[in-house]
Amino acid sequence: MVFLLYYTGSNRAAQKKIEQEYSIKLAAAQQYKIKIPDIPQTEKIDLPENVVRRLHKSLRSRNPNEAFKAVELLWRNQDPVVIPAIKKVLSLKMTYCWDNCEALGEMKERVFDLVSRDMSQLNFEFLCISAADHNRSFRLRAVNAISGYYTDEALAVMNRALNDRDSEIRTAAIDGIMKINEGIKQKRQEKIDALNSEYRNRRRFGPKISPEDIMKAMN
């Protein structure tokens, strides 16, 4: 009898603890926000210091092809020096270009393709620059790329794009808002489903009473 009372009391206390843990984790899952890595999770290539110094000089080359190759290699090397260079290229206003315009335009396209390949917080910042570009093509491509980020920040970009003067971009923004909201909802539901499965099993099998607990109750 003593053991039965002890077991019942311990069981109820353990079940209550499980319910409290579940409530806390459920509230967190319902507000779950997807974590975007700070930098692209691509394999880093290590370059010798003398090569890196040479590439830094190539960033300032008047030859757009050489400059882009330097950007690409330094990007894969995860060199922070390349970040302002990328921002500068993406901010180019080709309307006011007087020299080597075609090559610069191609370089801008290639840099955009480079930063839209992988998902990261840094790439998101680059895409936001293009989302405000004077060229509708870049704005449209940026809005479509950002719609793959299921975050509140991405929703803010979509909301701004709703005021774009181009109807195709406004339509893409509407689609993006629907896609992002659905993506956030799906990710949260996945968390909730996994949580429910875990706690369903814990409730089904109940807390485990160790041999030490049994001996304590019988003494």
C-alpha positions in Angstrom: 0.0 0.0 0.0 2.8 2.4 0.9 4.5 1.6 -2.3 1.3 2.1 -4.3 0.7 5.5 -2.8 4.3 6.5 -3.3 4.2 5.3 -6.9 0.9 7.1 -7.6 2.1 10.4 -6.1 5.4 10.2 -8.0 3.7 9.3 -11.2 1.3 12.3 -10.9 4.1 14.7 -10.1 6.2 13.4 -13.0 3.2 13.7 -15.3 2.6 17.3 -14.1 6.2 18.1 -14.9 5.8 16.7 -18.4 2.7 18.8 -19.0 4.5 21.9 -17.8 7.5 21.2 -20.1 5.1 20.5 -23.0 3.2 23.8 -22.5 6.5 25.8 -22.5 7.8 24.1 -25.6 4.5 24.3 -27.4 4.4 28.1 -26.9 7.9 28.4 -28.2 7.1 26.2 -31.3 4.0 28.3 -32.1 6.3 31.4 -32.3 9.2 29.5 -33.9 11.4 31.6 -36.2 13.6 30.1 -38.8 17.3 30.7 -38.2 19.1 31.8 -41.3 22.9 31.3 -41.1 24.9 34.5 -41.0 27.1 33.5 -43.9 26.6 31.0 -46.8 27.2 27.4 -45.7 29.3 26.6 -48.7 32.7 24.9 -48.5 35.5 27.4 -47.9 38.6 27.4 -50.1 41.8 28.5 -48.4 44.0 30.7 -50.5 47.7 31.7 -49.8 48.2 35.2 -48.4 50.1 36.4 -51.5 47.1 35.3 -53.7 44.6 37.1 -51.4 46.7 40.3 -51.6 46.8 40.1 -55.4 43.0 39.5 -55.5 42.5 42.6 -53.3 44.3 44.6 -56.0 42.2 43.0 -58.7 39.0 44.2 -57.0 40.0 47.7 -58.2 40.7 46.6 -61.7 39.1 48.6 -64.6 38.6 45.2 -66.3 35.1 44.0 -65.0 35.9 40.4 -65.8 39.1 40.4 -63.7 37.3 42.2 -60.9 34.4 39.7 -60.9 36.9 36.8 -60.8 38.5 38.4 -57.8 35.1 38.8 -56.2 34.2 35.2 -56.8 37.4 33.8 -55.4 37.4 36.1 -52.3 33.8 35.2 -51.7 34.6 31.5 -51.7 37.5 32.3 -49.4 35.0 34.1 -47.1 37.2 37.2 -47.1 35.4 40.2 -45.4 37.1 42.6 -47.8 34.8 41.4 -50.6 31.6 42.5 -48.8 31.8 46.2 -49.5 32.9 45.4 -53.1 29.8 43.3 -53.7 27.6 46.1 -52.2 29.3 48.6 -54.5 28.7 46.5 -57.6 25.1 45.8 -56.7 24.5 49.5 -56.2 25.8 50.4 -59.6 23.4 52.6 -61.6 23.9 51.7 -65.2 21.8 54.7 -66.3 24.7 56.9 -65.5 27.3 54.6 -67.0 29.5 56.2 -69.7 32.3 53.8 -70.1 32.4 50.0 -70.4 28.7 49.8 -69.6 28.0 46.4 -71.2 30.8 44.7 -69.3 29.8 46.4 -66.0 26.2 45.4 -66.5 27.3 41.8 -67.1 29.5 41.9 -64.0 26.5 43.1 -61.9 24.4 40.2 -63.3 27.1 37.7 -62.3 27.5 39.1 -58.8 23.7 39.0 -58.3 23.7 35.3 -59.4 26.6 34.7 -57.0 24.8 36.0 -53.9 21.5 34.5 -54.8 22.8 30.9 -54.9 22.8 30.2 -51.2 20.6 31.3 -48.3 22.3 33.4 -45.6 21.7 36.6 -43.6 24.6 38.2 -45.6 23.1 37.2 -48.9 19.7 38.6 -47.8 21.3 42.0 -47.2 22.8 41.9 -50.7 19.4 40.9 -52.2 17.8 43.9 -50.3 20.1 46.2 -52.2 18.9 44.7 -55.5 15.2 44.9 -54.4 15.6 48.7 -54.4 17.5 48.8 -57.7 16.5 51.3 -60.4 16.4 48.5 -62.9 13.0 46.6 -62.7 14.7 43.3 -63.8 16.9 43.3 -60.7 14.0 44.3 -58.4 11.9 41.5 -59.7 14.6 38.9 -59.4 15.4 40.1 -55.9 11.8 39.9 -54.8 11.5 36.3 -56.2 14.7 35.3 -54.4 13.8 36.9 -51.1 10.4 35.0 -51.2 12.4 31.9 -50.3 13.4 33.4 -46.9 10.7 32.5 -44.5 11.3 35.4 -42.1 9.7 38.5 -40.8 12.4 40.6 -42.5 11.6 39.0 -45.8 7.9 39.9 -45.3 8.9 43.5 -44.7 10.7 43.6 -48.1 7.6 42.1 -49.8 5.4 44.8 -48.1 7.6 47.5 -49.5 7.5 45.9 -52.9 3.7 46.2 -52.9 4.3 49.9 -53.6 6.6 49.3 -56.6 5.6 51.2 -59.7 5.8 48.0 -61.8 2.7 45.8 -61.7 4.7 42.6 -62.2 6.8 43.3 -59.2 3.7 44.1 -57.1 2.2 40.7 -58.2 5.5 38.9 -57.3 5.3 40.6 -53.9 1.8 39.3 -53.3 2.9 35.8 -54.3 5.9 36.2 -52.0 3.8 37.2 -49.0 1.6 34.1 -49.5 4.7 31.9 -50.0 6.5 33.2 -46.9 3.5 33.0 -44.6 2.8 29.5 -45.8 6.5 28.6 -45.3 6.5 30.0 -41.8 3.3 28.2 -40.9 4.6 24.9 -42.3 7.9 25.1 -40.4 6.0 25.9 -37.1 3.6 23.0 -37.7 6.6 20.6 -38.2 8.0 21.7 -34.9 4.6 21.3 -33.2 4.1 17.8 -34.8 7.6 16.7 -33.6 6.8 18.0 -30.1 3.5 16.3 -30.0 5.0 13.0 -31.1 7.7 13.2 -28.4 5.3 14.0 -25.6 2.7 11.5 -26.8 5.3 8.8 -26.2 6.3 10.2 -22.9 2.7 10.2 -21.7 2.0 6.7 -23.1 4.9 5.0 -21.4 4.8 7.2 -18.3 7.7 8.1 -16.0 10.1 5.4 -15.2 10.4 4.3 -11.5 13.9 3.2 -10.7 14.8 0.3 -8.4 16.1 2.8 -5.9 12.7 4.5 -5.7 11.0 1.1 -5.0 13.4 0.3 -2.2 12.9 3.8 -0.7 9.1 3.3 -0.7 9.3 -0.1 0.9 11.6 1.1 3.8 
